[in-house]
Amino acid sequence: MVTATDVSNAARALAAHFPLSTSGSSSGKLYEAWMMLEMGLSLRRKGWTVAWINPSSSGASTMVFRGSPGSLTPHSNPAPGYLHLSRNRYKLEMHNSLQYRGWSGALHEVDISILDADVANRCRANNWRPAGLPCVGLELKHYTGDLGIGLTRSMLMATTDLALLWSFRSNEGRVMQWTPTKTYAAMGNLEGSVARILTTAEKTGGSKVLTDFHGISLAPRVDIDAAYIPGYHGDIDDLCDDIDNMFP
């Protein structure tokens, strides 16, 4: 299972000048932080420029991740940071535990998400929540037991609510989300996005049937083994290949 030491090792590999604070973090939040850092390391090897952004006004030099669902304009200080990803004309942001507004108006936490940096900056300037599906949305489950279908149903309901929100809308704080080739405009259609569930669970049962039907990838046993080297995890590399292909 992922530990604070594993997260610290990945953090040092990505941005050695930023020490990491994991005090009081739950196992689920450690898994989020580790996944986010591992994705940054993998995308860097694929040619992306990856930088840790610390928005805190105090100038604190510690990596801070969200400990609960939040917005792009948090009131905490130090504020949670994020990864800025850039290559060619693409400028993106990767966040943990960021909330997105769905078609119903409800807010949904996405454990790890990637959205366009211009969209993120527009949300910050207007104190908006990003709306609709992000370019990449990951649900993470750090479990020792089996993955229950109820958790997968909840994730699918949230994803559907986000997908139902037409992309090209900027009124009432609803900001469009996009990919280089298409937008998320179809009623519940996840085509063009990367939507995955990654879990340490060994067995997924009925969850796999449900995700396969609705076009969401489910990867079990995404954990650390004895041969683990930061930035070289096979399942995360495969995920980042899919992300890389979205932005040619």
Buried (B, 14 or more C-beta within 10 A) or exposed (E): EBEBEBBBBBBBBBBEEBEBBBEEBEBBBBBBBBBBBBBBBBBBEEEBEBBBEBBBEEEBEEBBBBBEBBBBBBEEEBBBBBBBBBBEEBBBBBBBBBBBBBBEEEBBBBBBBBBBBEBBEBBEEEEBBBBBBBBBBBBBBBBEEBBBBEBBEEBBBBBBBBBBBBBEBBEEBBBBBBBEEEBBBBEBBBEBBBBBBBBBBEEBEEBBEBBEEBEBBBBBEBBBEEEBEBBBBEBBBEBBEEBBEBBE
